[in-house]
Every structure is written in structure tokens, then in C-alpha cells.
Amino acid sequence: MGKYFGTDGFRGKAGEGLTAAHAYEIGRFLGWYYGRTERAKIVVGKDTRRSSYMLEYAISAGMAASGAEVYLLHVTTTPSVSYVTRTEGFDCGVMISASHNPFYDNGIKLMNREGEKMDEGTISLVEDYLDGKLELDGHPWKELPLATEDGVGAIVDHSAGRNRYIGYLISLAVYSFKGKKVALDCANGSAWSIAPSVFKALGADTYVINERPDGVNINTNAGSTHIEGLQKYVKENGMDVGFAFDGDADRCLAVDENGEVVDGDKIMYIYGRYMKERGKLVNNTVVTTVMSNFGLYKALDDAGIGYAKTKVGDKYVYEHMVQHGDRIGGEQSGHIIFSKYARTGDGILTALKVMEVMLAKKMSLSRLAEPVVIYPQVLINVRVKDKKEAQADPDVMAAVQAVADELGNTGRILVRESGTEPVVRVMVEAESEDRCRSLAERVVDVIRQKGHTV
């Protein structure tokens, strides 16, 4: 991770950690960098935060000042920007969103021409330019040339691209949703108009909550990070299923007909098993992160399905999928990647795929998810002087191994470092919360006794 950009873009408090000046300079760089041989063509989308408009105008002005043609999708989802970028010949794509964060945060996500997260090399060049130390082709670039006369770029409406994305999603459905009562929680975010349009077009009796964005209510007691509202709604109104999206709709969690949450782990199991039954599960593998629940792995074992584990972050899941040709992967949080259809997590696509399995197998969501028994989990964050030193301590390693041996095939322990804080995370999953806590604290005690804590 760089100085400004993390695994999911440049994120910070709008007007403070991430300013209009940052956005303008990023736009200047992108317009110039992709326009060195011919005029750059860049597509931009945003979520419903009040600050998204400020950042959209600033980054677009920077691009046009460097000579780029800028196409605005306006309020749309992250996966729609990815889709439009890769299918309509754009040099790169930009999404302005802080995903599931509160309204006062915002972010800038950059995508390459394939609609994938931009490579670290190009991100490093962006950061160097922001810091005034850009060098490219042996030449320092403290200032970039401004376009003049007919070289100045144009900024145009491209809502047609968003509409084509909606059409694409509708085309992927293989069954009519007629007769199904579906609730959608749009988090007052990017999905607010797109998701209902898709489900209504497919014939579902569609009921929508949190679909009135006002610039400051995105993710507020709504969406996938506050799913209790959807749970209540589904149960009280007799829905067949509910789907909750986050602010930019790249993740989705489901709620079954009983009001129970079906998280990303369960969704990966349901669709992975469905693919296996049809001979479509390439490599017989579901790609997870190390934070997926032990219950998922037991259920996959029972179904004869293999799995891979990556570092936390959908970026790492996608990289593994590309390297090995896998078709499904994701995170417990609801970032699910269907690599045949998308280059990023897509919440609305995920909802469509869950519906497909329910309709194909004529089963309720609760029955489809039943084989996955989620194990209790305890996570203890320990502030330490040196993350690597604490984890490499022989006594700490011995304590971790002792817990792993004691758990055997009844649970697991995972010790990993935070990517952003001086913290070591000790996580244990076992058949009871009491046992989880007891075993996790045993390891934490050794970390403390050896003097690693702050």
C-alpha cells in the first residue's frame, strides 16, 4: 500500500484527508498519462455522498485540463464503472466512493482499461505526482503541460453507459422472478435506482427500503453494514428473500425468508455447490480470504469442494482467481466475484446469482444455506511495539501451535498483523464462544508476558 492509496483506492475524510485539490491533481495526471500518444478517454462514476459531486467536478476538470475526454456516468455503482470501462474502450475508469464508510468520508478508486483495480506501478506514479517527485522516461515532471485551444478536453454526459450496464445485468438472468417477493436495501447509495430497475424488469414483486439518498444518509443505519433493518422488514412482510447492498454496491448480503443473515461465506458455498453440481466449478475451487469462517471450510469439505485462502481484501481474491482461472471467490463481507461476468465484486450480480440458485433448485434460501454452520469467533486486537517481531517470537509461535493442536479439526486459530495499525490480531473459531475466548487469551497472555505490547 502506498502513501495515499490503499487496497481499495485513495480514501479519507472529504475536505481533509481527501480534498478537491487531490482530485484535481489526480485528474491532471490521468489525463496526461493516458493521453501521451492520443487523447485520453476516461469514464467517471460516483456514489450519493454530498462530497462526491465536489470530487467528480474536480477530477473531471483536471482530466479536461490535461486534454482528456471525460464521460460522466453520474450516480452509479463501482461494478458498473468497471463494466463500462472494459466494454466501451476507455483508457481507465474512476469511481468516487468510500464504499461502506460514513457519508463524511470519500474515496477515489482507479481502474485499468480491463475494469480491474489499477496496477501498483501506475498508482505509484500517481502518488509521486501528488508529492511533486514524478519521474518518467528519465524526465522529472513537477508540473504537467496544460492543454490549450482545441486540445482542451470535453466533459460529457454518459448515462447511456449506465443504462447498458443495467441491460447487461438483466441479460444474465436465466429465470423470471415473477411471483417472488424480494426486498432490497439500497443503503441510500449507488444501488438506489439500478437494483430496483433490474429486479422489476425481471418480474419480481420488488420492495425497496433506504432508496432516498440526500447526500448525508448513505449507509446510515442501512445497507449491508446495518442489515438488522432488512431482517426485520423481510420477516414482518413475508418476503421470500432480501438483499442488502453497501454504498457503492460492490457487496451484497442476503436475508432468508426467516429473517436470518446469509453472509458472503454462505453465498459462496451456495453458488459454488450449484456450479459443482452442473460441472461449472473450474478447478473445483472456491477462493476465500483467511477470514472466512471455519464453518464454510467444513461445509465445502463435506461437498467435496476445494478452496484457496488469500490475504484479506477482494483485490487479493481477484488476483488469485486470475492467476489460477478460478470462477468464484470473495469475502465474508459480501464482496463476491464471479470472474466469468465481472472484474470486481458486484452486489446486484450477486443477488441475481442467489436468485438463480433458488429458482433452479426450487428451494428457499434458508435450506440452501443450511449446510454451513457458522462457528463462534473471537477476535482480540493486541497493540504491539513491532508486529513482525511479536509474531516471530518462538514462545508466541509455540503457543499458537499448541492452540491449533488442541483444536484439531474442531476449529482454528489465525494470528495476523493489521495492515494499517501497530496491531496483531488473534482470532479463534471453535464450537463455543467461551472456548474461543479462553484459547485466544492464552496466546495474548504470552504476547504480553514476552514484553511485546505497548
For each residue, the residues with C-beta under 8 A, 3 or more apart:
1: 5 6 7 419 420
2: 5 6 120 123 124 127
3: 127 131
4: 10 22 126 127 130
5: 1 2 9 10 110 123 126 127
6: 1 2 9 10 11 419 420
7: 1 313 315 316 419
8: 11 99 107 109 313 314 315
9: 5 6 95 107 108 109 110
10: 4 5 6 18 22 26 107 108
11: 6 8 17 18 98 101 105 106 107 108
12: 16 17 18 105 106 107
13: 16 17 18 104 105 106
14: 17 18 19 49 51 54 55 104 105 106
15: 18 19 20 51 54
16: 12 13 19
17: 11 12 13 14
18: 10 11 12 13 14 15 22 23 55 105 106 107 108
19: 14 15 16 22 23
20: 15 23 24 54 55 57 58
21: 24 25 58
22: 4 10 18 19 25 26 108 130
23: 18 19 20 26 27 54 55 58 59 62 96 108
24: 20 21 27 28 58 59 61 62
25: 21 22 28 29 62 129 130
26: 10 22 23 29 30 59 62 108 110 126 130
27: 23 24 30 31 58 59 60 61 62 63 64 65 66 68
28: 24 25 31 32 62 63 65 66 129 144
29: 25 26 32 33 62 66 125 126 129 130 134 144
30: 26 27 33 34 40 42 59 62 63 66 68 92 94 110 126
31: 27 28 34 35 40 42 62 63 64 65 66 67 68 70 147 153
32: 28 29 35 36 40 66 67 144 145
33: 29 30 36 40 122 125
34: 30 31 40 41 42 68 91 92
35: 31 32 38 39 40 66 67 68
36: 32 33
37:
38: 35
39: 35 67 68 69 153
40: 30 31 32 33 34 35 63 66 67 68 69 91 92 153
41: 34 68 69 71 89 90 91
42: 30 31 34 63 68 69 70 71 90 91 92 93 94
43: 70 71 72 73 81 84 85 88 90 93 94 158 161
44: 56 59 60 70 71 72 73 81 93 94 95 96
45: 72 73 74 75 76 77 78 80 81 84 93 94 95 96 162 190
46: 49 52 53 55 56 73 74 75 76 95 96 97
47: 52 75 95 96 97 98 189 190 218 247 248
48: 52 75 188 189 190 192 213 215 218 247
49: 14 46 52 97 98 103 106 215 216 218 247
50: 53 54 103 215 216
51: 14 15 54 55 103 104 106
52: 46 47 48 49 55 56 75 96 97 106
53: 46 50 56 57
54: 14 15 20 23 50 51 57 58
55: 14 18 20 23 46 51 52 58 59 96 106 108
56: 44 46 52 53 59 60 72 96
57: 20 53 54 60 61
58: 20 21 23 24 27 54 55 61 62
59: 23 24 26 27 30 44 55 56 62 63 94 96 108
60: 27 44 56 57 63 64 70 72 155
61: 24 27 57 58 64 65 155
62: 23 24 25 26 27 28 29 30 31 58 59 65 66
63: 27 28 30 31 40 42 59 60 66 68 70 153 155
64: 27 31 60 61 67 68 70 147 152 153 154 155
65: 27 28 31 61 62 146 147 152 153
66: 27 28 29 30 31 32 35 40 62 63 144 145 146 147 153
67: 31 32 35 39 40 64 147 151 152 153
68: 27 30 31 34 35 39 40 41 42 63 64 153
69: 39 40 41 42 153 154 156
70: 31 42 43 44 60 63 64 153 154 155 156
71: 41 42 43 44 90 156 157 158 161
72: 43 44 45 56 60 155 156 157 158 159
73: 43 44 45 46 76 80 81 84 158 159 161 162
74: 45 46 157 159 162
75: 45 46 47 48 52 190 192 193 213
76: 45 46 73 80 81 162 165 190 194
77: 45 80 81 165 190 191 194 248 249 250 346 347 348
78: 45 81 82 95 97 99 109 190 248 249 250 344 345
79: 82 83 165 249 250 342 344 345 346 347 348 349
80: 45 73 76 77 83 84 161 162 165 194
81: 43 44 45 73 76 77 78 84 85 93 94 95 109 111 115
82: 78 79 85 86 93 111 115 116 342 343 344
83: 79 80 86 87 115 165 168 342
84: 43 45 73 80 81 87 88 90 93 115 158 161 162 164 165
85: 43 81 82 88 90 92 93 111 112 113 114 115
86: 82 83 90 113 114 115 343
87: 83 84 115 164
88: 43 84 85 161
89: 41 113
90: 41 42 43 71 84 85 86 93 113
91: 34 40 41 42 113
92: 30 34 40 42 85 110 111 112 113 118
93: 42 43 44 45 81 82 84 85 90 110 111 115
94: 30 42 43 44 45 59 81 108 109 110 111
95: 9 44 45 46 47 78 81 108 109 111 248
96: 23 44 45 46 47 52 55 56 59 106 107 108 109
97: 46 47 49 52 78 106 107 109 190 247 248
98: 11 47 49 101 102 105 106 107 247
99: 8 78 107 246 247 248 250 251
100: 219 223 224 225 246 247 251
101: 11 98 105 106 107 219 247
102: 98 105 218 219 220
103: 49 50 51 215 216 217 218 219 220
104: 13 14 51
105: 11 12 13 14 18 98 101 102
106: 11 12 13 14 18 49 51 52 55 96 97 98 101
107: 8 9 10 11 12 18 96 97 98 99 101
108: 9 10 11 18 22 23 26 55 59 94 95 96
109: 8 9 78 81 94 95 96 97 117
110: 5 9 26 30 92 93 94 117 118 122 123 126
111: 81 82 85 92 93 94 95 114 115 116 117 118 343 344
112: 85 92 115 116 117 118 119 122
113: 85 86 89 90 91 92
114: 85 86 111 343
115: 81 82 83 84 85 86 87 93 111 112 342 343 344
116: 82 111 112 318 343 344
117: 109 110 111 112 315 318 344
118: 92 110 111 112 122 123
119: 112 122 123
120: 2 123 124
121: 124 125
122: 33 110 112 118 119 125 126
123: 2 5 110 118 119 120 126 127
124: 2 120 121 127 128
125: 29 33 121 122 128 129 134 136
126: 4 5 26 29 30 110 122 123 129 130
127: 2 3 4 5 123 124 130 131
128: 124 125 131 133 134 135
129: 25 28 29 125 126 132 134 141 144
130: 4 22 25 26 29 126 127
131: 3 127 128
132: 129 142
133: 128 140 142
134: 29 125 128 129 140 141 142
135: 128 138 139 140 141
136: 125 139 141
137:
138: 135
139: 135 136
140: 133 134 135
141: 129 134 135 136 144
142: 132 133 134
143:
144: 28 29 32 66 129 141
145: 32 66
146: 65 66
147: 31 64 65 66 67 151 152 153
148: 151 152
149: 152
150:
151: 67 147 148
152: 64 65 67 147 148 149
153: 31 39 40 63 64 65 66 67 68 69 70 147
154: 64 69 70
155: 60 61 63 64 70 72
156: 69 70 71 72
157: 71 72 74
158: 43 71 72 73 84 161 162
159: 72 73 74 162 163
160: 163 164
161: 43 71 73 80 84 88 158 164 165
162: 45 73 74 76 80 84 158 159 165 166 194
163: 159 160 166 167
164: 84 87 160 161 167 168
165: 76 77 79 80 83 84 161 162 168 169 194
166: 162 163 169 170 194 197 198 201
167: 163 164 170 171
168: 83 164 165 171 172
169: 165 166 172 173 198 348 349 352
170: 166 167 173 198 201 202
171: 167 168
172: 168 169 341 349 352
173: 169 170 176 177 202 352 355 356
174: 356 360
175: 355 356 359 360
176: 173 202 203
177: 173 180 182 199 202 203 204 355 359
178: 203 204
179: 203 205
180: 177 204 205 240 241 355 358 359
181: 204 205 207 237 238 239 240 241
182: 177 199 204 205 206 207 239 240 241 242 243 355
183: 207 208 209 230 233 234 237 239 241 242 243 255
184: 191 195 196 199 206 207 208 209 211 242 243 244 245 351
185: 208 209 210 222 223 224 227 229 230 233 242 243 244 245
186: 189 191 192 195 196 208 209 210 211 222 223 245 249
187: 191 210 218 219 222 223 224 225 244 245 246 247 249
188: 48 192 210 211 212 213 214 217 218 219 220 222 223
189: 47 48 186 192 213 218 219 223 245 246 247 248 249
190: 45 47 48 75 76 77 78 97 194 245 247 248 249
191: 77 184 186 187 194 195 245 249 347 348
192: 48 75 186 188 189 195 196 208 210 211 212 213
193: 75 196 197 211
194: 76 77 80 162 165 166 190 191 197 198 249 348
195: 184 186 191 192 198 199 208 243 245 249 347 348 351
196: 184 186 192 193 199 200 206 208 211
197: 166 193 194 200 201
198: 166 169 170 194 195 201 202 348 352
199: 177 182 184 195 196 202 204 206 351
200: 196 197 203 204 206
201: 166 170 197 198
202: 170 173 176 177 198 199 352
203: 176 177 178 179 200
204: 177 178 180 181 182 199 200 355
205: 179 180 181 182
206: 182 184 196 199 200
207: 181 182 183 184 233 237 239
208: 183 184 185 186 192 195 196 211
209: 183 184 185 186 222 229 230 233
210: 185 186 187 188 192 217 222 223 229
211: 184 186 188 192 193 196 208
212: 188 192 217
213: 48 75 188 189 192 217 218
214: 188 217
215: 48 49 50 103 218
216: 49 50 103 220
217: 103 188 210 212 213 214 220 222
218: 47 48 49 102 103 187 188 189 213 215 222 247
219: 100 101 102 103 187 188 189 222 223 225 226 246 247
220: 102 103 188 216 217 226
221: 226 229
222: 185 186 187 188 209 210 217 218 219 226 229
223: 100 185 186 187 188 189 210 219 226 227 244 245 246 247
224: 100 185 187 227 244 245 246 251 252 253 333 334 347
225: 100 187 219 246
226: 219 220 221 222 223 229
227: 185 223 224 230 231 244 253 255 261
228: 231 232
229: 185 209 210 221 222 226 232 233
230: 183 185 209 227 233 234 242 243 244 255
231: 227 228 234 235 242 255 259 260 261
232: 228 229 235 236 259
233: 183 185 207 209 229 230 236 237 239 242
234: 183 230 231 237 239 241 242 255 256 257 259
235: 231 232 239 258 259
236: 232 233
237: 181 183 207 233 234
238: 181
239: 181 182 183 207 233 234 235 242 255 257
240: 180 181 182 257 358 364 365
241: 180 181 182 183 234 254 255 256 257 354 355 358 365
242: 182 183 184 185 230 231 233 234 239 254 255
243: 182 183 184 185 195 230 252 253 254 255 347 350 351 354
244: 184 185 187 223 224 227 230 252 253 254 255
245: 184 185 186 187 189 190 191 195 223 224 249 251 252 347 348
246: 99 100 187 189 219 223 224 225 249 250 251 334 347
247: 47 48 49 97 98 99 100 101 187 189 190 218 219 223
248: 47 77 78 95 97 99 189 190
249: 77 78 79 186 187 189 190 191 194 195 245 246 252 346 347 348
250: 77 78 79 99 246 314 335 344 345 346 347
251: 99 100 224 245 246 264 331 333 334 335 336 345 347 350
252: 224 243 244 245 249 267 334 336 347 348 350 351
253: 224 227 243 244 261 262 263 264 267 333 334
254: 241 242 243 244 261 262 266 267 351 354 365
255: 183 227 230 231 234 239 241 242 243 244 259 260 261 262
256: 234 241 259 260 262 364 365 366 369
257: 234 239 240 241 364 365 366
258: 235 366
259: 231 232 234 235 255 256
260: 231 255 256 366 369
261: 227 231 253 254 255
262: 253 254 255 256 266 267 270 354 365 369
263: 253 266 267 332 333 334 374
264: 251 253 267 268 292 330 331 332 333 334 335 336
265: 268 269 288 292 293 295 296 332 372 374
266: 254 262 263 269 270 296 369 372 374
267: 252 253 254 262 263 264 270 271 330 334 336 350 353 354
268: 264 265 271 272 286 288 292 296 328 329 330 336
269: 265 266 272 273 286 296 299 300 303 369 371 372
270: 262 266 267 273 274 354 357 365 368 369
271: 267 268 274 275 328 336 338 353 354 357
272: 268 269 275 276 281 286 300 303 305 328
273: 269 270 276 277 303 305
274: 270 271 277 278 356 357 360 361
275: 271 272 278 280 281 327 328
276: 272 273 279 280 281 284 303 304 305
277: 273 274
278: 274 275
279: 276
280: 275 276 327
281: 272 275 276 284 285 286 305 327 328
282: 285 325 326 327
283: 306 324 325 326 327
284: 276 281 304 305 306
285: 281 282 305 306 307 308 324 326
286: 268 269 272 281 300 305 306 307 308 326 328 329
287: 307 308 310 317 320 321 324 326 328 329 330 337
288: 265 268 292 296 297 307 308 309 310 317 329 330 331
289: 292 309 310 311 312 313 316 317 331 332
290: 309 310 311 312 414 416
291: 312 331 332 414 427
292: 264 265 268 288 289 296 297 309 331 332
293: 265 296 297 332 372 374 375 377 429
294: 297 298 375 411 412 429
295: 265 298 299 372 373 374 375 429
296: 265 266 268 269 288 292 293 299 300 307 372
297: 288 292 293 294 300 301 307
298: 294 295 301 302 373
299: 269 295 296 302 303 371 372 373
300: 269 272 286 296 297 303 305 306 307
301: 297 298 304 305
302: 298 299 371
303: 269 272 273 276 299 300 371
304: 276 284 301
305: 272 273 276 281 284 285 286 300 301
306: 283 284 285 286 300
307: 285 286 287 288 296 297 300
308: 285 286 287 288 320 324 326 329
309: 288 289 290 292
310: 287 288 289 290 313 316 317 319 320 329
311: 289 290 316
312: 289 290 291 316 331 416 419
313: 7 8 289 310 316 317 331
314: 8 250 317 318 330 331 335 337 344 345
315: 7 8 117 318 319
316: 7 289 310 311 312 313 319 320
317: 287 288 289 310 313 314 320 321 329 330 331 335 337
318: 116 117 314 315 321 322 329 337 339 343 344
319: 310 315 316 322 323
320: 287 308 310 316 317 323 324 326 329
321: 287 317 318 324 325 326 327 329 337 339
322: 318 319 325 339
323: 319 320
324: 283 285 287 308 320 321
325: 282 283 321 322
326: 282 283 285 286 287 308 320 321 329 339
327: 275 280 281 282 283 321 338 339 340
328: 268 271 272 275 281 286 287 336 337 338 339
329: 268 286 287 288 308 310 317 318 320 321 326 336 337 339
330: 264 267 268 287 288 314 317 334 335 336 337 345
331: 251 264 288 289 291 292 312 313 314 317 334 335 336 345
332: 263 264 265 289 291 292 293
333: 224 251 253 263 264
334: 224 246 251 252 253 263 264 267 330 331 345 347 350
335: 250 251 264 314 317 330 331 345
336: 251 252 264 267 268 271 328 329 330 331 345 346 350 353
337: 287 314 317 318 321 328 329 330 342 343 344 345 346
338: 271 327 328 341 342 346 349 350 353
339: 318 321 322 326 327 328 329 342 343
340: 327
341: 172 338 346 349
342: 79 82 83 115 337 338 339 345 346 349
343: 82 86 111 114 115 116 318 337 339
344: 78 79 82 111 115 116 117 250 314 318 337
345: 78 79 250 251 314 330 331 334 335 336 337 342 350
346: 77 79 249 250 336 337 338 341 342 349 350
347: 77 79 191 195 224 243 245 246 249 250 251 252 334 350 351
348: 77 79 169 191 194 195 198 245 249 252 351 352
349: 79 169 172 338 341 342 346 352 353
350: 243 251 252 267 334 336 338 345 346 347 353 354
351: 184 195 199 243 252 254 347 348 354 355
352: 169 172 173 198 202 348 349 355 356
353: 267 271 336 338 349 350 356 357
354: 241 243 254 262 267 270 271 350 351 357 358 365
355: 173 175 177 180 182 204 241 351 352 358 359
356: 173 174 175 274 352 353 359 360
357: 270 271 274 353 354 360 361 363 368
358: 180 240 241 354 355 361 362 363 364 365 368
359: 175 177 180 355 356 362
360: 174 175 274 356 357
361: 274 357 358 368
362: 358 359
363: 357 358 367 368
364: 240 256 257 358 367 368
365: 240 241 254 256 257 262 270 354 358 368 369
366: 256 257 258 260 369 370
367: 363 364 370
368: 270 357 358 361 363 364 365
369: 256 260 262 266 269 270 365 366 372
370: 366 367
371: 269 299 302 303
372: 265 266 269 293 295 296 299 369
373: 295 298 299
374: 263 265 266 293 295
375: 293 294 295 411 429 430 431
376: 429 430 431 432 433 436
377: 293 427 428 429 436
378: 427 428 433 436 437 440
379: 425 426 427 440
380: 425 426 427 440 441 444
381: 418 423 424 425
382: 390 423 424 425 426 444 447 448 452 453
383: 421 422 423 453 454
384: 387 389 390 422 423 424 447 452 453 454
385: 389 390 422 452 453 454
386: 389 390 452
387: 384 390 391 417 418 422 423 424
388: 391 392 417
389: 384 385 386 392 393 452
390: 382 384 385 386 387 393 396 424 447 450 452
391: 387 388 396 397 415 417 424
392: 388 389 396 397
393: 389 390 396 397 446 447 450 452
394: 397 398
395: 398 399 446 449 450
396: 390 391 392 393 399 400 415 443 446 447 450 452
397: 391 392 393 394 400 401
398: 394 395 401 402
399: 395 396 402 403 442 443 446
400: 396 397 403 404 413 415 443
401: 397 398 404 405
402: 398 399 405 406 442
403: 399 400 406 407 413 428 439 442 443
404: 400 401 407 412 413
405: 401 402 408
406: 402 403 439
407: 403 404 410 411 412 413 428 430 439
408: 405
409:
410: 407 430 431
411: 294 375 407 428 429 430 431 435 436
412: 294 404 407 428 429
413: 400 403 404 407 426 427 428 429 439 440 443
414: 290 291 425 426 427 428
415: 391 396 400 424 425 426 427 443
416: 290 312 424 425 427
417: 387 388 391 423 424 425
418: 381 387 421 422 423 424 425
419: 1 6 7 312
420: 1 6
421: 383 418
422: 383 384 385 387 418 454
423: 381 382 383 384 387 417 418
424: 381 382 384 387 390 391 415 416 417 418 447 452
425: 379 380 381 382 414 415 416 417 418
426: 379 380 382 413 414 415 440 443 444 447
427: 291 377 378 379 380 413 414 415 416 440
428: 377 378 403 407 411 412 413 414 435 436 437 439 440
429: 293 294 295 375 376 377 411 412 413 436
430: 375 376 407 410 411 435 436 439
431: 375 376 410 411 435
432: 376 435 436
433: 376 378 436 437
434: 437 438
435: 411 428 430 431 432 438 439
436: 376 377 378 411 428 429 430 432 433 439 440
437: 378 428 433 434 440 441
438: 434 435 441 442
439: 403 406 407 413 428 430 435 436 442 443
440: 378 379 380 413 426 427 428 436 437 443 444
441: 380 437 438 444 445
442: 399 402 403 438 439 445 446
443: 396 399 400 403 413 415 426 439 440 446 447
444: 380 382 426 440 441 447 448
445: 441 442 448 449
446: 393 395 396 399 442 443 449 450
447: 382 384 390 393 396 424 426 443 444 450 452 453
448: 382 444 445 451 452 453
449: 395 445 446
450: 390 393 395 396 446 447
451: 448
452: 382 384 385 386 389 390 393 396 424 447 448
453: 382 383 384 385 447 448
454: 383 384 385 422
